[in-house]
Amino acid sequence: MPSRRAFLTLMSARPMLFAAGKGQESPGDMKRFLDAATEFEVVRMTGTDYESILPSNTGRAVSRRAEFFLCASDRGQGMQAYRIDVKTGKTRQLTELAALEPETMTLAGNDRWLYAIDGVRLLQINLGSLRERQLAELSGSARKLSVSEDGLNAVYAEKTGDRTRLRFLPTGKPVPQTVAEFAGTLTEVGVRPRRAGLFYVHDNVLSLASFDGRENRELKTPPGQVLEAQWSPDGRAILYLHKPEGEGKLNEMREIVPDTNSDALLAKTSQFVRFAPNGDASVFLGACGSKAQPTLLLLLRSVRRELTICEHKCSDARLANPTFAPNSQRIFFQTDRHGKMVIYSMVVDRLVDPTEETPQ
């Protein structure tokens, strides 16, 4: 999967357009319009003259009640983390970091904490006081991060040469231990909800591991490639996007239950290349990879039908990074249709039933 870092631009030569500094607030850049393809209302949440990037889908960018979301932006001085109010667009700068990795940001601990990697530091940031606590010092490159919903367990990746090492870190007693080590390219890692374990995807292969490293096994999936994976909200199964072997076959949504080693087809897709489940995994939001139809679609699991909701027009649909709010009533995505990456939102309460928070 291509890195979003390719979309970042150096800001040192550009004058700052907003009040900059940790804790500073700025007015919103929201703009409402009707989508050209569907005439559904879409809201542009960030401006077009600066870069704004959503975290990875294996993290959580949107607050539990969908009141705000997190993003990384260079709207001030360098790439920093921001909190954006969903209703007003009002923006608060959360960090002053030297080398924030936007993909690694995630909310946890009942929206009290932001976790992220800054250069070689794994940080825990209090969203109230904005105080930072360093949990670990990392080595190597190609870093990934996943944190449990309660914020007590973290897994991060370090790459040195052609070797990648997964490290488990209890955040209360930050003494990391190695979970797995392998050659190849790691694209995703996800901590299992309410259980001690994780999945990871490297070289399009899906694997399962325990925190103590005693279990580490490749999961049996059909011939082809695992393009993306996420835990189901209840932690029972891994939902994944699969590219079957052979020419002309459609990408599929599949589900594998690690405890029983059972794998099932959920639905064929209109060439999804990214996806996100809603709060109970009854609906999937997908980014279509077709250049002729650069759209976002809702896939209803029960009847295996799709509905186009808007265009994303991202130069590479894999970078659209669609995601649901936890209550399933709003979606977010990003696009570089304006040259810089910009974040959009859309209310889908007439299309998707609300979901309650899954107990942790």
Steps between C-alpha positions, in 0.01 A plus 500: 500500500650838408595733783305815574835656579536546124237773525673707766661832397769710665346801669804700609479738204125564531365771731267371771134573434372410847588552864752224560615331817390219729160578650422776249155504341399616154167545318378226273530460124176308454314519171180316412408394148302240305695213353501516120431127458231439765382846618550389861637774726873477568701723736857602432652507849848642425637763263654444159815709553655269760541125546269303735537126558283246682664228712508138388175303516651263757498796739203716597474857377142585605379552857248261651208742460628631167550847651851542362766325295878499488721571204856603423546828315769743391268800533736653757870421526580146390278192521311501833198330658169690511158456654217615273145557624257316272218758526695824480833403344680681781857375517736455794869420460600213729873461445828669421700202377804468278409191297137393550398184313138584400390140439587393854264737684213339690247586770466274805401499866149638452634781278738622771823401328669543166772251413747567220856449382723808475829408335649238733256567786173324578285759682188507714339847495227616739235674288402726790834629625695408183777360719719245326639179643762299316421129515784361291792589277486331161770394258498443126233630262166410340318539830143385569294532819182347641359565849223320689181698552567538873850628426668234716673304223694616197672320215747676275732402216863575430683419176875468469631397160263234367392384847188623680444452871162525674520618861235474771490774764275516811457877532478491881840329529676588174742209462471381138538141390526351153188328366620405151788562263500441127633609161279689260272803493253558783187689396270463802485398864188498719453428872208266566204658684452367855749216454875460522620476142541667165502445127757627254523508121835472326554436130120460461492212750283508814646370828388474862719539809465512879651779710756263654607370157421137580238491226604632162340340199395577147125483456365286218330723243400418140764531225568865426599810696377657823474871414376632835370360829319618812361334808124472523369736772445207741848357439361164393612510137737670262330676211722527196509613141620222270628506144445151352751335273429528129426778256173692499374384841332747734649586838309337786401580856576195715494403867728260686439383857841418651362289787339251258716562190181550299503734201195626310416726207292799607454664160668575172565871450517746215879498536535639853863579579435642851216430741365571848227320698230686688445455874359146475656393166160485331603763242834560329624828359726445201716707266471383141830473314348559156645805324169540313295491821706641790220464755420400856237231547305342782482120487211348695623169635161327533398539135845555344390815322691825447389861497714782364496792743756745357812544289842497663705588187824409676795446265554164671185356658710316759581838652132599544508327842120485561381454859176490700431693817450253791122561500482422125319828424781683322788409270835667435745473212785692340594594146771682310259617230606860580873424487542473877336238720168631636255334743128467431204378705148389424197419715355157415229473767231447234694213349654319799338414833668639814715264702584498868852489635624147543595444866872450557 
